[in-house]
Amino acid sequence: GVQPHIYITGDIGSGSDDEIVEFANEKYEELFEDSAHLLLIFYENNDYYRTYCVSGALAESVIDAEARNILLNILDENYYRDLDDNEFFSDSFEEAADKIMRKPGDNKGTVIVPGVIFIAALAVFLVIKKKEKEDKK
């Protein structure tokens, strides 16, 4: 299974494409020793935000470029909804999992999707708690 991880930051230089890509790749190498993760970088500074995904080689079989685009598009759609951070990320991952796993005439997604949703929700919860702990410091 793909292990999603969300990294929320407001500090990546100017927030340019090149800086975010470089930051994401460096952060992936720093955080993970395997290649079964999806790292979502969520950069927000004032009213400006950017998202970028990096997935390891093993995760690519599930989270390919099309799946990453689905997730990023849903994050964009949900950003301006009236949601707290936990709802924003949980709802976005849930919607993305539904779209990624659903194929016409295929019911396998009904078994896989709840697992992906649970893992994504757990990851969101842990990241938010970690961010709260860091903010207290």
C-alpha beads as a LAMMPS data file, in Angstrom:
LAMMPS data file: protein, C-alpha beads

137 atoms
136 bonds

1 atom types
1 bond types

-500.0 500.0 xlo xhi
-500.0 500.0 ylo yhi
-500.0 500.0 zlo zhi

Masses

1 110.0

Atoms # bond

1 1 1 0.000 0.000 0.000
2 1 1 0.977 3.550 -0.662
3 1 1 1.698 5.523 2.473
4 1 1 0.648 9.160 2.037
5 1 1 2.415 11.910 3.930
6 1 1 1.439 15.576 3.951
7 1 1 4.057 18.236 4.576
8 1 1 2.589 21.674 5.282
9 1 1 4.881 24.667 5.084
10 1 1 4.917 28.366 4.341
11 1 1 8.662 28.591 3.961
12 1 1 10.079 27.543 0.580
13 1 1 11.941 30.584 -0.635
14 1 1 9.737 32.462 -3.088
15 1 1 7.509 29.428 -3.694
16 1 1 8.523 29.117 -7.338
17 1 1 7.961 25.867 -9.233
18 1 1 11.666 25.024 -9.247
19 1 1 12.039 25.680 -5.514
20 1 1 9.015 23.568 -4.629
21 1 1 10.140 20.656 -6.822
22 1 1 13.638 20.769 -5.336
23 1 1 12.238 21.055 -1.792
24 1 1 9.851 18.121 -2.360
25 1 1 12.557 15.829 -3.718
26 1 1 14.941 16.705 -0.882
27 1 1 12.185 16.259 1.721
28 1 1 11.262 12.839 0.285
29 1 1 14.860 11.661 0.572
30 1 1 15.081 13.072 4.110
31 1 1 11.827 11.533 5.381
32 1 1 11.708 8.092 3.781
33 1 1 14.080 5.184 3.390
34 1 1 11.798 3.225 1.050
35 1 1 9.947 4.109 -2.114
36 1 1 6.380 3.272 -1.043
37 1 1 5.322 6.790 -0.068
38 1 1 3.399 9.645 -1.592
39 1 1 4.622 12.992 -0.312
40 1 1 2.226 15.899 -0.747
41 1 1 3.834 19.291 -0.259
42 1 1 1.259 21.917 0.688
43 1 1 2.849 25.355 0.530
44 1 1 0.763 28.268 1.745
45 1 1 1.978 31.806 2.225
46 1 1 -0.596 34.554 2.827
47 1 1 -3.411 33.930 0.316
48 1 1 -1.118 32.080 -2.082
49 1 1 -0.859 28.296 -2.051
50 1 1 0.823 25.591 -4.112
51 1 1 0.696 21.819 -4.057
52 1 1 3.165 19.299 -5.370
53 1 1 3.361 15.497 -5.119
54 1 1 6.328 13.164 -5.179
55 1 1 5.847 9.420 -5.142
56 1 1 8.448 6.734 -4.743
57 1 1 9.131 4.051 -7.348
58 1 1 6.987 1.441 -5.581
59 1 1 4.143 3.918 -5.097
60 1 1 4.186 4.768 -8.828
61 1 1 2.275 1.578 -9.651
62 1 1 -0.750 3.023 -7.809
63 1 1 -0.081 6.767 -7.743
64 1 1 1.104 7.533 -11.248
65 1 1 1.069 10.960 -12.917
66 1 1 -2.650 10.702 -13.689
67 1 1 -3.497 9.809 -10.076
68 1 1 -1.328 12.663 -8.760
69 1 1 -3.116 15.088 -11.106
70 1 1 -6.479 13.846 -9.852
71 1 1 -5.415 14.477 -6.246
72 1 1 -3.968 17.917 -7.024
73 1 1 -7.072 18.959 -8.982
74 1 1 -9.349 17.910 -6.134
75 1 1 -7.181 19.827 -3.647
76 1 1 -7.584 22.892 -5.887
77 1 1 -11.362 22.395 -6.042
78 1 1 -11.663 22.004 -2.263
79 1 1 -9.264 24.783 -1.222
80 1 1 -11.875 27.527 -1.226
81 1 1 -14.581 25.453 0.460
82 1 1 -15.322 26.338 4.080
83 1 1 -13.331 23.444 5.624
84 1 1 -10.825 23.197 8.439
85 1 1 -7.436 21.657 7.599
86 1 1 -8.422 18.155 8.688
87 1 1 -11.638 18.187 6.630
88 1 1 -9.848 19.742 3.657
89 1 1 -7.177 17.053 3.437
90 1 1 -9.412 14.137 4.472
91 1 1 -12.176 15.039 2.019
92 1 1 -9.673 15.644 -0.768
93 1 1 -7.905 12.309 -0.264
94 1 1 -11.242 10.501 -0.020
95 1 1 -12.534 12.039 -3.252
96 1 1 -9.226 11.333 -5.007
97 1 1 -9.200 7.717 -3.815
98 1 1 -12.730 7.256 -5.164
99 1 1 -11.754 8.626 -8.576
100 1 1 -8.387 6.858 -8.756
101 1 1 -9.686 3.438 -7.773
102 1 1 -12.925 3.514 -9.740
103 1 1 -12.865 1.974 -13.181
104 1 1 -15.962 1.432 -15.285
105 1 1 -17.487 -1.950 -14.386
106 1 1 -14.857 -2.614 -11.721
107 1 1 -15.964 -3.122 -8.126
108 1 1 -12.477 -3.709 -6.667
109 1 1 -12.405 -0.061 -5.566
110 1 1 -15.128 -0.741 -3.020
111 1 1 -12.644 -2.860 -1.070
112 1 1 -9.488 -0.831 -1.667
113 1 1 -10.926 2.674 -1.241
114 1 1 -11.810 2.347 2.476
115 1 1 -8.241 1.240 3.191
116 1 1 -6.770 4.139 1.250
117 1 1 -9.162 6.559 2.964
118 1 1 -8.241 5.232 6.404
119 1 1 -4.513 5.533 5.710
120 1 1 -4.942 9.025 4.265
121 1 1 -7.081 10.192 7.187
122 1 1 -4.564 8.788 9.663
123 1 1 -1.710 10.523 7.855
124 1 1 -3.601 13.826 7.841
125 1 1 -4.343 13.509 11.536
126 1 1 -0.702 12.756 12.392
127 1 1 0.637 15.603 10.252
128 1 1 -1.772 18.107 11.770
129 1 1 -0.883 16.976 15.291
130 1 1 2.826 17.214 14.449
131 1 1 2.324 20.731 13.047
132 1 1 0.414 21.772 16.176
133 1 1 3.233 20.399 18.338
134 1 1 5.848 22.283 16.297
135 1 1 3.785 25.495 16.458
136 1 1 3.677 25.228 20.260
137 1 1 7.481 25.070 20.357

Bonds

1 1 1 2
2 1 2 3
3 1 3 4
4 1 4 5
5 1 5 6
6 1 6 7
7 1 7 8
8 1 8 9
9 1 9 10
10 1 10 11
11 1 11 12
12 1 12 13
13 1 13 14
14 1 14 15
15 1 15 16
16 1 16 17
17 1 17 18
18 1 18 19
19 1 19 20
20 1 20 21
21 1 21 22
22 1 22 23
23 1 23 24
24 1 24 25
25 1 25 26
26 1 26 27
27 1 27 28
28 1 28 29
29 1 29 30
30 1 30 31
31 1 31 32
32 1 32 33
33 1 33 34
34 1 34 35
35 1 35 36
36 1 36 37
37 1 37 38
38 1 38 39
39 1 39 40
40 1 40 41
41 1 41 42
42 1 42 43
43 1 43 44
44 1 44 45
45 1 45 46
46 1 46 47
47 1 47 48
48 1 48 49
49 1 49 50
50 1 50 51
51 1 51 52
52 1 52 53
53 1 53 54
54 1 54 55
55 1 55 56
56 1 56 57
57 1 57 58
58 1 58 59
59 1 59 60
60 1 60 61
61 1 61 62
62 1 62 63
63 1 63 64
64 1 64 65
65 1 65 66
66 1 66 67
67 1 67 68
68 1 68 69
69 1 69 70
70 1 70 71
71 1 71 72
72 1 72 73
73 1 73 74
74 1 74 75
75 1 75 76
76 1 76 77
77 1 77 78
78 1 78 79
79 1 79 80
80 1 80 81
81 1 81 82
82 1 82 83
83 1 83 84
84 1 84 85
85 1 85 86
86 1 86 87
87 1 87 88
88 1 88 89
89 1 89 90
90 1 90 91
91 1 91 92
92 1 92 93
93 1 93 94
94 1 94 95
95 1 95 96
96 1 96 97
97 1 97 98
98 1 98 99
99 1 99 100
100 1 100 101
101 1 101 102
102 1 102 103
103 1 103 104
104 1 104 105
105 1 105 106
106 1 106 107
107 1 107 108
108 1 108 109
109 1 109 110
110 1 110 111
111 1 111 112
112 1 112 113
113 1 113 114
114 1 114 115
115 1 115 116
116 1 116 117
117 1 117 118
118 1 118 119
119 1 119 120
120 1 120 121
121 1 121 122
122 1 122 123
123 1 123 124
124 1 124 125
125 1 125 126
126 1 126 127
127 1 127 128
128 1 128 129
129 1 129 130
130 1 130 131
131 1 131 132
132 1 132 133
133 1 133 134
134 1 134 135
135 1 135 136
136 1 136 137
